[in-house]
Amino acid sequence: MSTGVESSHDQSPSPKADDATWIVTGSRLILVKQLKKGLVNVRNGRKEAYSTLRIAMQKAAQLRLAEKEKNKSPSCAMRVSTRINKIVWSMLADGKSFAEAEINDMIFDFDRDYKDIGIAQLTTKLFVLRNGLANAKSDTVLAPWNPPSEWGK
């Protein structure tokens, strides 16, 4: 039977149920070996925890920066909106009108962001091109087509 502290024969420590604590039944050499092994395990665990924490902090910082950038810039840097009720112009040859164009209720909207990406929208209610020649078979060259009312919607 050994006293546990001064014994010279090597015996491994007796593990308990949770394997975190142990009892030395051998020499000081075994105690020192087990303490060094425990120190290495603690250092490795600390390095792993530090590395995991550092990665998590970097991801959180990137998310925070992205959120800050998103909230910092407005959705558009420039907005142009023009509304014209009626435009009529005539095309002339030898001082006489041979065609006339008319646009009614034209709306032009343009939004542009800081990266020079924009959306333009042009809408008009009516566009008509009329023929002004004297011997023309029809005075309207281009106009919206409205189907007969009996066709339904």
Rosetta blueprint (number, residue, H / E / L):
1 M L
2 S L
3 T L
4 G L
5 V L
6 E L
7 S L
8 S L
9 H L
10 D L
11 Q L
12 S L
13 P L
14 S E
15 P E
16 K L
17 A L
18 D L
19 D L
20 A L
21 T L
22 W E
23 I E
24 V L
25 T L
26 G L
27 S L
28 R H
29 L H
30 I H
31 L H
32 V H
33 K H
34 Q H
35 L H
36 K H
37 K H
38 G H
39 L H
40 V H
41 N H
42 V H
43 R H
44 N H
45 G H
46 R H
47 K H
48 E H
49 A H
50 Y H
51 S H
52 T H
53 L H
54 R H
55 I H
56 A H
57 M H
58 Q H
59 K H
60 A H
61 A H
62 Q H
63 L H
64 R H
65 L H
66 A H
67 E H
68 K H
69 E H
70 K H
71 N H
72 K H
73 S L
74 P L
75 S L
76 C L
77 A L
78 M E
79 R E
80 V E
81 S E
82 T E
83 R E
84 I E
85 N E
86 K E
87 I E
88 V E
89 W E
90 S E
91 M E
92 L E
93 A E
94 D L
95 G L
96 K E
97 S E
98 F E
99 A E
100 E E
101 A E
102 E E
103 I E
104 N E
105 D E
106 M E
107 I E
108 F E
109 D E
110 F E
111 D E
112 R E
113 D L
114 Y L
115 K L
116 D L
117 I L
118 G E
119 I E
120 A E
121 Q E
122 L E
123 T E
124 T E
125 K E
126 L E
127 F E
128 V E
129 L E
130 R E
131 N E
132 G L
133 L L
134 A L
135 N L
136 A L
137 K L
138 S L
139 D L
140 T E
141 V E
142 L E
143 A L
144 P L
145 W L
146 N L
147 P L
148 P L
149 S H
150 E H
151 W H
152 G L
153 K L
